[in-house]
């Protein structure tokens, strides 16, 4: 009986410790209002822009170290200063469709101090320019 009681108390303590660890994540965190944007149909040569809004949902300042794109046709701009907990900010992405045709998806990778990269994407369908 004492063994059973000891085992139950130990299991309860381990579960409690795991729950506390999961609930008390320290550090910054990033939450995007949307992670994908579809521009729909555009004409070859158009330059389109979208703003991805995000919030630091962590409890320490968020620092965006870099934002990487899959090609030179996509140009991001982002805040270089730390984003305080609870503060919102914007990641602006410009896409130049010159020389592109058809359905295109571009992935934008956000490198920050949260310990993992986050991604957003833009999608469009590029139609030929009418003569």
Secondary structure, DSSP 8 states (H G I E B T S, - for coil): -HHHHHHHHHHHHHHHHHHHHHHT--S--EEES-SEEEEEEEETT-EEEEEEEEEE-SSS-B-EEEEEESSTTEEEE---S-B-TT-EEEEEEEEE-TT--EEEEEEEEEEETTSS-EEEEEEEEEE----
